[in-house]
Amino acid sequence: MKSSYAEVAEGVRATIARYTHALDDGRTDDIVATFCDDGGCDIPGLGRHTGHDALRVAFANWIPRRPQRHLVVNTLVTEWDERRAKATSDVVFLLKGASGWSAEAVGRYHDELRCEDGEWRFVRRAAEFLD
């Protein structure tokens, strides 16, 4: 059965949410599970990493030390079919300090995803942050 735009977009958004929740909670294995075996990321501050082993090492070194939230909004699926999709999302990174929450970074994610066994996973996740 052919997937609709709505089904693909919801699958992509669900993967982004799983990644974001795991990232903010410091659950490294759950972050890695959102990537294809050959998937990778290119994120300022984290670097460029490809494959589950490299991703696991990178994200294990990036576990939050204070409460944090990545607010991912305005996700737009720009290209798609039943197996592949590209999406762009805005992100605001919030960090809780002694005086409360503050916006630490604003940027954009550029994602390429692939559907494997009915689940969407990242092939590539790249971030850029605004100065």
C-alpha positions as CSV (number, residue, x, y, z in Angstrom):
1,M,0.0,0.0,0.0
2,K,1.3,3.4,-0.9
3,S,2.0,5.8,2.0
4,S,0.3,9.2,2.1
5,Y,2.2,12.5,2.8
6,A,0.4,12.6,6.2
7,E,1.6,9.1,7.1
8,V,5.2,9.8,6.1
9,A,5.2,13.2,7.9
10,E,3.8,11.7,11.1
11,G,6.5,8.9,11.0
12,V,9.2,11.5,10.5
13,R,7.9,13.7,13.3
14,A,7.7,10.7,15.6
15,T,11.3,9.8,15.0
16,I,12.4,13.4,15.6
17,A,10.4,13.4,18.9
18,R,12.0,10.0,20.0
19,Y,15.4,11.4,19.3
20,T,14.7,14.7,21.1
21,H,13.2,13.0,24.2
22,A,16.1,10.5,24.4
23,L,18.7,13.3,23.9
24,D,17.2,15.5,26.7
25,D,17.0,12.5,29.0
26,G,20.5,11.3,28.3
27,R,19.4,7.9,27.0
28,T,22.3,7.2,24.6
29,D,21.1,3.8,23.3
30,D,17.7,5.2,22.5
31,I,19.3,8.1,20.6
32,V,21.4,5.7,18.5
33,A,18.3,3.5,17.8
34,T,16.8,6.5,15.9
35,F,19.6,6.1,13.3
36,C,20.0,3.6,10.5
37,D,23.0,1.3,10.9
38,D,24.9,3.4,8.3
39,G,23.3,6.7,9.6
40,G,25.2,9.7,10.9
41,C,25.1,13.2,12.3
42,D,26.9,16.4,11.8
43,I,26.2,18.7,14.8
44,P,28.2,21.7,15.9
45,G,29.7,20.9,19.3
46,L,29.3,17.2,18.8
47,G,31.0,16.7,15.5
48,R,30.5,14.4,12.5
49,H,29.9,10.7,13.3
50,T,28.7,7.8,11.2
51,G,27.5,4.3,12.3
52,H,26.0,3.1,15.5
53,D,29.4,2.6,17.3
54,A,30.6,6.1,16.6
55,L,27.3,7.6,17.4
56,R,27.1,5.8,20.7
57,V,30.5,7.1,21.8
58,A,29.7,10.7,20.7
59,F,26.3,10.8,22.4
60,A,27.6,9.1,25.6
61,N,30.0,12.0,26.0
62,W,27.1,14.5,25.6
63,I,24.8,13.4,28.4
64,P,23.1,16.3,30.0
65,R,24.5,17.5,33.4
66,R,21.6,19.9,34.0
67,P,17.9,19.8,32.9
68,Q,17.6,20.7,29.2
69,R,15.0,20.8,26.4
70,H,15.4,20.9,22.7
71,L,12.2,22.4,21.3
72,V,11.9,21.2,17.7
73,V,9.2,23.0,15.8
74,N,8.1,23.9,12.2
75,T,9.0,20.5,10.8
76,L,8.5,20.5,7.1
77,V,8.8,17.3,5.1
78,T,10.2,18.6,1.8
79,E,10.7,15.3,-0.2
80,W,9.2,11.9,0.4
81,D,8.1,8.5,-0.8
82,E,7.4,5.2,1.0
83,R,11.1,4.7,1.9
84,R,12.9,8.0,2.0
85,A,12.1,11.5,3.3
86,K,13.9,14.8,3.8
87,A,12.7,17.3,6.5
88,T,13.8,20.6,7.9
89,S,13.0,21.7,11.4
90,D,13.7,24.7,13.6
91,V,15.2,24.1,17.1
92,V,15.5,26.1,20.3
93,F,17.8,24.7,23.0
94,L,16.8,25.6,26.5
95,L,19.0,25.0,29.6
96,K,18.0,25.3,33.2
97,G,20.4,27.3,35.3
98,A,20.4,28.8,38.8
99,S,18.0,31.6,37.7
100,G,15.7,29.4,35.6
101,W,15.4,28.4,32.0
102,S,17.3,30.3,29.2
103,A,17.5,29.9,25.5
104,E,21.1,28.8,24.8
105,A,20.9,28.3,21.0
106,V,18.6,28.6,18.0
107,G,19.1,26.7,14.9
108,R,17.8,24.3,12.2
109,Y,18.0,20.6,11.6
110,H,18.3,19.2,8.1
111,D,17.3,15.5,8.1
112,E,17.3,12.6,5.7
113,L,15.4,9.6,6.8
114,R,14.7,6.0,5.6
115,C,11.9,3.7,6.5
116,E,13.1,0.3,7.6
117,D,10.8,-2.4,8.7
118,G,8.0,0.2,9.1
119,E,10.0,2.6,11.2
120,W,11.6,5.9,10.1
121,R,15.3,6.4,11.1
122,F,17.9,9.0,10.4
123,V,20.3,8.4,7.5
124,R,21.7,11.9,8.1
125,R,21.0,14.5,10.7
126,A,22.8,17.9,10.3
127,A,22.3,20.9,12.5
128,E,23.3,24.5,12.1
129,F,23.0,27.2,14.8
130,L,22.4,30.9,14.3
131,D,24.8,33.4,15.9
